[in-house]
Amino acid sequence: MFLAVLTFTAIASALAVPSTELVERQLGSQSANQTILQPVTTKKLTSITFPQSVREKLIWGPFKLSAANGKHNGQLDKGSDTFNTILGGLCSDCYILKADYNIADKEGTRLTLNEGVYLHHAIVMDTSQTQPGMPLTAVCSAKELADGAAALAKGSSNGMASSSGMGMSGHSHSRRSVSSPNTQAMIHQKRQSGAANSFPVPATLITKGNEDKIAYYAAPNSTLKTGFWLGKGQHVATTIDAVNYRNETKDMYFTIDYEYTPFPQGKPKDHLDVAMSIMSSNGCGGLAFHPPKDKSVTYTSNQWDVAIDGYMLNILPHLHDGAVDLQILVNGKSTCRSQAIYTPSADKFDGKQWESITGYTTCDKPIQVKKGDKIFMTSEYDLTKHNLRPTTQDHGEAEGMAVAFFQFARDNKQ
Ligand SMILES: [Cu+2]
Protein backbone atom coordinates (compact mmCIF):
# COMPACT_ATOMS: atom_id res chain seq x y z
CA MET A 1 0.00 0.00 0.00
CA PHE A 2 2.69 2.46 0.87
CA LEU A 3 4.51 1.66 -2.29
CA ALA A 4 1.35 2.45 -4.17
CA VAL A 5 1.09 5.71 -2.30
CA LEU A 6 4.66 6.47 -3.07
CA THR A 7 4.08 5.64 -6.68
CA PHE A 8 1.28 8.05 -7.10
CA THR A 9 2.62 10.92 -5.08
CA ALA A 10 6.02 10.50 -6.59
CA ILE A 11 4.68 10.45 -10.10
CA ALA A 12 2.35 13.28 -9.50
CA SER A 13 4.90 15.56 -7.98
CA ALA A 14 7.30 15.02 -10.84
CA LEU A 15 9.12 12.91 -8.34
CA ALA A 16 9.80 15.56 -5.79
CA VAL A 17 9.11 13.02 -3.04
CA PRO A 18 10.83 9.81 -3.93
CA SER A 19 11.14 8.18 -0.55
CA THR A 20 8.96 5.29 0.52
CA GLU A 21 9.69 5.85 4.16
CA LEU A 22 8.83 9.49 3.90
CA VAL A 23 5.36 8.86 2.54
CA GLU A 24 4.86 6.06 5.02
CA ARG A 25 5.74 8.34 7.89
CA GLN A 26 3.60 11.12 6.55
CA LEU A 27 0.51 9.03 6.10
CA GLY A 28 1.17 7.24 9.36
CA SER A 29 1.06 10.48 11.23
CA GLN A 30 -1.94 11.68 9.30
CA SER A 31 -4.05 8.66 9.98
CA ALA A 32 -3.83 9.26 13.72
CA ASN A 33 -6.44 11.32 15.50
CA GLN A 34 -4.88 14.57 14.55
CA THR A 35 -6.68 17.77 15.42
CA ILE A 36 -8.06 19.83 12.59
CA LEU A 37 -6.30 23.12 12.05
CA GLN A 38 -8.72 25.97 11.37
CA PRO A 39 -7.67 28.89 9.17
CA VAL A 40 -6.57 32.10 10.87
CA THR A 41 -8.03 34.10 7.98
CA THR A 42 -10.75 33.50 5.39
CA LYS A 43 -11.07 36.13 2.67
CA LYS A 44 -13.88 36.34 0.13
CA LEU A 45 -12.55 37.26 -3.30
CA THR A 46 -13.94 37.71 -6.80
CA SER A 47 -13.71 34.60 -8.97
CA ILE A 48 -11.50 35.06 -11.99
CA THR A 49 -11.50 31.84 -14.00
CA PHE A 50 -14.99 30.56 -13.23
CA PRO A 51 -17.13 33.69 -12.77
CA GLN A 52 -20.18 31.80 -11.43
CA SER A 53 -18.17 30.16 -8.66
CA VAL A 54 -17.32 31.18 -5.11
CA ARG A 55 -13.73 32.22 -4.46
CA GLU A 56 -12.05 32.24 -1.08
CA LYS A 57 -8.53 32.47 0.21
CA LEU A 58 -7.78 30.62 3.43
CA ILE A 59 -4.65 31.09 5.51
CA TRP A 60 -3.42 28.53 8.06
CA GLY A 61 -0.53 28.87 10.45
CA PRO A 62 1.88 29.85 11.72
CA PHE A 63 4.23 26.96 11.04
CA LYS A 64 7.52 27.72 12.74
CA LEU A 65 10.54 27.22 10.51
CA SER A 66 13.78 26.76 12.42
CA ALA A 67 16.71 29.03 11.73
CA ALA A 68 18.94 27.73 8.92
CA ASN A 69 21.65 26.92 11.46
CA GLY A 70 19.19 25.37 13.92
CA LYS A 71 17.71 21.88 14.28
CA HIS A 72 15.43 20.49 11.57
CA ASN A 73 13.03 17.59 11.26
CA GLY A 74 12.81 17.43 7.47
CA GLN A 75 13.32 14.06 5.92
CA LEU A 76 14.52 14.84 2.43
CA ASP A 77 16.71 17.79 3.03
CA LYS A 78 18.89 18.32 6.05
CA GLY A 79 17.80 21.95 6.21
CA SER A 80 14.07 21.45 5.86
CA ASP A 81 11.22 21.33 8.34
CA THR A 82 8.17 19.14 7.79
CA PHE A 83 4.66 19.86 9.01
CA ASN A 84 1.77 17.39 8.86
CA THR A 85 -1.68 18.73 9.51
CA ILE A 86 -5.39 18.38 8.73
CA LEU A 87 -6.79 21.53 7.14
CA GLY A 88 -10.20 22.74 8.31
CA GLY A 89 -12.32 25.54 6.92
CA LEU A 90 -12.59 24.33 3.32
CA CYS A 91 -15.96 24.05 1.61
CA SER A 92 -17.88 20.82 2.01
CA ASP A 93 -20.39 19.39 -0.44
CA CYS A 94 -18.73 21.37 -3.16
CA TYR A 95 -16.84 20.91 -6.38
CA ILE A 96 -13.46 22.62 -6.41
CA LEU A 97 -12.73 23.98 -9.88
CA LYS A 98 -9.36 25.59 -9.39
CA ALA A 99 -6.93 26.04 -6.50
CA ASP A 100 -3.63 27.75 -5.89
CA TYR A 101 -1.58 26.34 -3.00
CA ASN A 102 1.31 28.35 -1.56
CA ILE A 103 3.45 29.03 1.44
CA ALA A 104 3.00 32.62 2.55
CA ASP A 105 3.44 35.23 5.24
CA LYS A 106 0.71 36.10 7.72
CA GLU A 107 -1.06 38.34 5.19
CA GLY A 108 -1.12 35.56 2.64
CA THR A 109 1.59 36.94 0.36
CA ARG A 110 3.58 34.12 -1.17
CA LEU A 111 7.01 33.43 0.34
CA THR A 112 9.83 32.83 -2.11
CA LEU A 113 13.60 32.66 -2.08
CA ASN A 114 13.53 36.46 -1.90
CA GLU A 115 12.39 35.93 1.68
CA GLY A 116 14.85 33.08 2.11
CA VAL A 117 12.20 30.34 2.00
CA TYR A 118 11.99 27.47 -0.45
CA LEU A 119 9.04 25.09 -0.68
CA HIS A 120 10.56 21.65 -1.04
CA HIS A 121 7.15 20.07 -1.48
CA ALA A 122 3.53 20.29 -0.44
CA ILE A 123 1.09 17.39 -0.70
CA VAL A 124 -2.62 17.89 -0.13
CA MET A 125 -4.92 14.84 -0.11
CA ASP A 126 -8.46 14.07 0.93
CA THR A 127 -7.96 10.85 2.84
CA SER A 128 -11.72 10.24 3.02
CA GLN A 129 -11.65 9.31 -0.68
CA THR A 130 -9.40 7.06 -2.70
CA GLN A 131 -7.79 7.84 -6.00
CA PRO A 132 -9.39 5.91 -8.86
CA GLY A 133 -7.20 3.67 -11.01
CA MET A 134 -4.92 5.12 -13.64
CA PRO A 135 -6.84 5.81 -16.85
CA LEU A 136 -3.88 4.94 -19.09
CA THR A 137 -1.75 1.83 -19.07
CA ALA A 138 1.65 1.54 -20.67
CA VAL A 139 2.01 -1.15 -23.29
CA CYS A 140 5.47 -2.64 -22.83
CA SER A 141 7.36 -5.56 -24.26
CA ALA A 142 8.78 -8.26 -21.99
CA LYS A 143 12.24 -6.79 -22.50
CA GLU A 144 11.09 -3.31 -21.56
CA LEU A 145 9.48 -4.67 -18.42
CA ALA A 146 12.67 -6.49 -17.47
CA ASP A 147 14.68 -3.30 -18.03
CA GLY A 148 12.16 -1.41 -15.92
CA ALA A 149 12.51 -3.94 -13.11
CA ALA A 150 16.29 -3.64 -13.29
CA ALA A 151 15.99 0.12 -13.10
CA LEU A 152 13.66 -0.31 -10.14
CA ALA A 153 16.21 -2.39 -8.26
CA LYS A 154 18.95 0.08 -9.06
CA GLY A 155 16.83 3.10 -8.19
CA SER A 156 15.76 1.86 -4.77
CA SER A 157 19.29 1.03 -3.73
CA ASN A 158 20.38 4.52 -4.65
CA GLY A 159 18.20 5.96 -1.93
CA MET A 160 17.70 9.65 -1.72
CA ALA A 161 20.92 11.56 -1.63
CA SER A 162 19.25 14.89 -1.34
CA SER A 163 21.25 18.03 -1.29
CA SER A 164 18.91 20.83 -2.05
CA GLY A 165 20.96 23.86 -1.38
CA MET A 166 20.10 27.06 -3.17
CA GLY A 167 20.97 25.26 -6.36
CA MET A 168 17.66 23.45 -6.17
CA SER A 169 15.89 26.65 -7.00
CA GLY A 170 17.00 26.13 -10.55
CA HIS A 171 15.49 23.35 -12.55
CA SER A 172 17.57 20.36 -11.89
CA HIS A 173 16.73 16.91 -10.82
CA SER A 174 18.94 14.04 -11.57
CA ARG A 175 17.07 12.68 -8.56
CA ARG A 176 14.06 12.27 -10.78
CA SER A 177 15.82 9.99 -13.12
CA VAL A 178 16.67 7.85 -10.12
CA SER A 179 13.16 7.44 -8.89
CA SER A 180 11.27 7.49 -12.15
CA PRO A 181 11.87 3.88 -13.03
CA ASN A 182 10.41 2.93 -9.65
CA THR A 183 7.18 4.63 -10.32
CA GLN A 184 6.95 3.45 -13.86
CA ALA A 185 7.76 -0.09 -12.90
CA MET A 186 5.00 0.04 -10.34
CA ILE A 187 2.55 0.83 -13.09
CA HIS A 188 3.62 -2.31 -14.84
CA GLN A 189 3.18 -4.43 -11.77
CA LYS A 190 -0.23 -2.89 -11.48
CA ARG A 191 -1.04 -3.75 -15.01
CA GLN A 192 0.23 -7.26 -14.77
CA SER A 193 -1.74 -7.95 -11.66
CA GLY A 194 -4.82 -6.65 -13.42
CA ALA A 195 -5.79 -4.39 -10.56
CA ALA A 196 -5.91 -1.21 -12.56
CA ASN A 197 -9.11 0.03 -10.97
CA SER A 198 -8.33 -0.46 -7.32
CA PHE A 199 -5.58 1.85 -6.26
CA PRO A 200 -5.74 2.51 -2.53
CA VAL A 201 -4.30 5.98 -2.59
CA PRO A 202 -5.99 8.99 -0.99
CA ALA A 203 -7.49 11.36 -3.54
CA THR A 204 -4.79 13.91 -4.29
CA LEU A 205 -5.59 17.59 -4.65
CA ILE A 206 -2.02 18.57 -5.40
CA THR A 207 1.60 17.71 -5.07
CA LYS A 208 3.96 20.51 -5.88
CA GLY A 209 7.37 21.97 -5.25
CA ASN A 210 8.54 25.55 -5.34
CA GLU A 211 7.21 26.16 -8.84
CA ASP A 212 4.29 28.34 -9.71
CA LYS A 213 1.58 25.79 -10.38
CA ILE A 214 -2.15 26.25 -10.11
CA ALA A 215 -4.35 23.16 -10.07
CA TYR A 216 -7.35 23.17 -12.41
CA TYR A 217 -10.00 20.54 -11.81
CA ALA A 218 -12.24 21.91 -14.55
CA ALA A 219 -11.42 23.20 -18.00
CA PRO A 220 -11.89 26.97 -18.29
CA ASN A 221 -14.20 28.00 -21.15
CA SER A 222 -15.66 24.52 -21.49
CA THR A 223 -19.20 23.25 -21.04
CA LEU A 224 -17.90 19.99 -19.58
CA LYS A 225 -18.83 19.96 -15.89
CA THR A 226 -16.03 18.52 -13.77
CA GLY A 227 -14.39 19.16 -10.44
CA PHE A 228 -12.73 17.76 -7.35
CA TRP A 229 -15.51 16.80 -4.93
CA LEU A 230 -15.14 17.59 -1.24
CA GLY A 231 -17.86 15.91 0.79
CA LYS A 232 -18.94 16.34 4.39
CA GLY A 233 -16.59 13.67 5.70
CA GLN A 234 -13.56 15.30 4.12
CA HIS A 235 -10.20 14.90 5.82
CA VAL A 236 -7.74 17.14 4.03
CA ALA A 237 -4.35 15.86 5.13
CA THR A 238 -1.46 18.09 4.22
CA THR A 239 2.29 17.81 4.34
CA ILE A 240 4.41 20.91 3.92
CA ASP A 241 8.18 20.63 3.73
CA ALA A 242 10.10 23.89 3.46
CA VAL A 243 13.65 25.15 3.78
CA ASN A 244 14.62 28.34 5.59
CA TYR A 245 17.90 29.79 4.31
CA ARG A 246 18.24 32.48 6.96
CA ASN A 247 19.71 32.19 10.43
CA GLU A 248 16.54 33.28 12.17
CA THR A 249 13.29 31.44 12.83
CA LYS A 250 10.46 32.25 10.48
CA ASP A 251 6.67 32.10 10.75
CA MET A 252 5.35 30.45 7.63
CA TYR A 253 1.69 30.17 6.66
CA PHE A 254 -0.05 27.97 4.13
CA THR A 255 -2.66 29.38 1.77
CA ILE A 256 -5.26 27.95 -0.55
CA ASP A 257 -6.88 30.42 -2.92
CA TYR A 258 -9.66 28.48 -4.61
CA GLU A 259 -12.79 28.70 -6.71
CA TYR A 260 -15.62 26.26 -6.06
CA THR A 261 -19.30 25.58 -6.61
CA PRO A 262 -21.33 24.67 -3.51
CA PHE A 263 -23.95 21.91 -3.77
CA PRO A 264 -25.78 22.01 -0.42
CA GLN A 265 -28.28 19.41 -1.71
CA GLY A 266 -25.45 16.92 -2.25
CA LYS A 267 -23.39 15.73 -5.15
CA PRO A 268 -24.95 16.56 -8.53
CA LYS A 269 -25.31 13.78 -11.10
CA ASP A 270 -24.26 15.83 -14.10
CA HIS A 271 -20.69 16.47 -12.93
CA LEU A 272 -17.70 14.22 -13.53
CA ASP A 273 -15.04 13.64 -10.88
CA VAL A 274 -11.45 14.31 -11.80
CA ALA A 275 -8.27 12.65 -10.62
CA MET A 276 -4.69 13.65 -11.20
CA SER A 277 -2.95 11.50 -13.76
CA ILE A 278 0.22 11.32 -15.81
CA MET A 279 1.81 9.92 -18.93
CA SER A 280 5.43 10.01 -19.91
CA SER A 281 7.65 9.47 -22.91
CA ASN A 282 8.64 6.10 -21.53
CA GLY A 283 6.07 4.30 -19.44
CA CYS A 284 8.24 1.19 -19.61
CA GLY A 285 10.98 2.51 -17.35
CA GLY A 286 13.67 5.18 -17.48
CA LEU A 287 12.57 8.69 -18.24
CA ALA A 288 15.83 10.39 -19.16
CA PHE A 289 17.06 10.67 -22.73
CA HIS A 290 19.98 12.43 -24.36
CA PRO A 291 19.12 14.47 -27.45
CA PRO A 292 21.73 14.98 -30.20
CA LYS A 293 23.50 18.34 -30.16
CA ASP A 294 23.37 19.12 -33.88
CA LYS A 295 19.80 18.51 -34.98
CA SER A 296 16.16 18.34 -34.04
CA VAL A 297 14.81 15.01 -32.85
CA THR A 298 11.27 13.90 -32.01
CA TYR A 299 10.82 11.27 -29.33
CA THR A 300 7.77 9.06 -29.51
CA SER A 301 6.53 7.31 -26.40
CA ASN A 302 5.49 3.74 -25.96
CA GLN A 303 1.83 3.07 -26.63
CA TRP A 304 -0.59 3.95 -23.84
CA ASP A 305 -3.97 2.22 -23.83
CA VAL A 306 -7.00 4.00 -22.46
CA ALA A 307 -8.57 1.88 -19.71
CA ILE A 308 -11.52 4.10 -18.80
CA ASP A 309 -13.88 6.34 -20.81
CA GLY A 310 -13.46 9.99 -19.99
CA TYR A 311 -11.72 13.24 -20.73
CA MET A 312 -8.13 14.40 -20.39
CA LEU A 313 -8.05 18.01 -19.31
CA ASN A 314 -5.58 20.69 -18.39
CA ILE A 315 -2.55 18.95 -19.77
CA LEU A 316 0.56 20.37 -18.17
CA PRO A 317 3.87 19.26 -19.69
CA HIS A 318 7.09 18.85 -17.82
CA LEU A 319 9.97 19.21 -20.27
CA HIS A 320 13.61 20.05 -19.86
CA ASP A 321 15.51 22.87 -21.46
CA GLY A 322 16.17 21.94 -25.06
CA ALA A 323 12.56 20.90 -25.66
CA VAL A 324 10.37 22.50 -28.29
CA ASP A 325 6.99 20.93 -27.63
CA LEU A 326 4.91 18.03 -26.41
CA GLN A 327 2.06 16.50 -28.38
CA ILE A 328 -0.63 14.02 -27.46
CA LEU A 329 -1.91 11.81 -30.28
CA VAL A 330 -5.11 9.85 -29.85
CA ASN A 331 -5.53 7.08 -32.42
CA GLY A 332 -2.90 8.74 -34.56
CA LYS A 333 -4.44 12.21 -34.47
CA SER A 334 -2.79 15.15 -32.71
CA THR A 335 -5.19 16.42 -30.04
CA CYS A 336 -2.90 18.70 -28.08
CA ARG A 337 0.32 20.48 -28.88
CA SER A 338 1.84 22.40 -26.03
CA GLN A 339 4.94 24.47 -26.72
CA ALA A 340 7.67 25.32 -24.25
CA ILE A 341 8.02 29.02 -23.50
CA TYR A 342 11.59 30.18 -22.92
CA THR A 343 12.82 33.16 -20.94
CA PRO A 344 16.46 34.27 -20.73
CA SER A 345 17.94 33.25 -17.41
CA ALA A 346 19.38 35.82 -15.05
CA ASP A 347 22.41 33.61 -14.49
CA LYS A 348 25.23 32.98 -16.87
CA PHE A 349 27.01 29.73 -17.44
CA ASP A 350 30.59 29.74 -18.76
CA GLY A 351 30.05 33.42 -19.40
CA LYS A 352 27.09 32.71 -21.65
CA GLN A 353 23.48 33.60 -21.12
CA TRP A 354 21.09 30.72 -21.50
CA GLU A 355 17.34 30.38 -21.76
CA SER A 356 15.17 28.28 -19.52
CA ILE A 357 11.63 26.98 -19.87
CA THR A 358 9.35 29.14 -17.78
CA GLY A 359 5.98 27.94 -19.00
CA TYR A 360 3.96 26.15 -21.66
CA THR A 361 1.20 27.06 -24.05
CA THR A 362 -1.98 25.33 -22.97
CA CYS A 363 -4.38 22.96 -24.66
CA ASP A 364 -7.75 24.33 -23.63
CA LYS A 365 -10.13 21.75 -24.96
CA PRO A 366 -10.81 18.59 -22.95
CA ILE A 367 -9.79 15.54 -24.98
CA GLN A 368 -12.46 12.87 -25.02
CA VAL A 369 -11.11 9.32 -24.95
CA LYS A 370 -12.73 5.89 -24.91
CA LYS A 371 -11.61 2.59 -23.52
CA GLY A 372 -9.30 0.93 -26.07
CA ASP A 373 -8.09 4.17 -27.65
CA LYS A 374 -4.37 4.24 -28.31
CA ILE A 375 -2.38 7.22 -27.19
CA PHE A 376 1.16 8.24 -28.04
CA MET A 377 3.06 11.22 -26.80
CA THR A 378 5.76 12.92 -28.84
CA SER A 379 8.27 15.53 -27.80
CA GLU A 380 10.61 17.45 -30.05
CA TYR A 381 14.00 18.48 -28.71
CA ASP A 382 16.25 20.79 -30.71
CA LEU A 383 19.56 21.66 -29.11
CA THR A 384 20.44 23.93 -32.02
CA LYS A 385 17.64 26.22 -30.82
CA HIS A 386 17.76 25.73 -27.05
CA ASN A 387 20.55 24.52 -24.79
CA LEU A 388 20.20 21.74 -22.33
CA ARG A 389 20.47 22.89 -18.75
CA PRO A 390 24.17 23.28 -17.94
CA THR A 391 25.43 20.53 -15.73
CA THR A 392 26.55 21.10 -12.20
CA GLN A 393 28.68 18.98 -9.96
CA ASP A 394 25.73 18.15 -7.74
CA HIS A 395 23.27 17.06 -10.31
CA GLY A 396 25.25 15.27 -12.94
CA GLU A 397 24.58 15.32 -16.63
CA ALA A 398 21.60 17.24 -17.82
CA GLU A 399 19.11 15.06 -19.62
CA GLY A 400 15.96 15.38 -21.62
CA MET A 401 12.59 14.42 -20.21
CA ALA A 402 8.97 14.53 -21.34
CA VAL A 403 6.06 14.07 -18.99
CA ALA A 404 2.45 15.24 -19.23
CA PHE A 405 0.34 15.77 -16.13
CA PHE A 406 -3.38 16.05 -16.56
CA GLN A 407 -6.68 15.72 -14.78
CA PHE A 408 -8.75 12.79 -15.91
CA ALA A 409 -12.53 13.14 -15.71
CA ARG A 410 -14.15 9.71 -15.61
CA ASP A 411 -17.33 9.33 -17.60
CA ASN A 412 -19.93 8.00 -15.16
CA LYS A 413 -22.19 6.84 -17.93
CA GLN A 414 -19.88 4.14 -19.25
CU1 LIG B 1 12.37 16.64 -15.28
Boltz pocket constraint, residues with backbone or C-beta under 6 A from the ligand:
constraints:
  - pocket:
      binder: B
      contacts: [[A, 173], [A, 176], [A, 318], [A, 319], [A, 320], [A, 401]]
      max_distance: 6.0
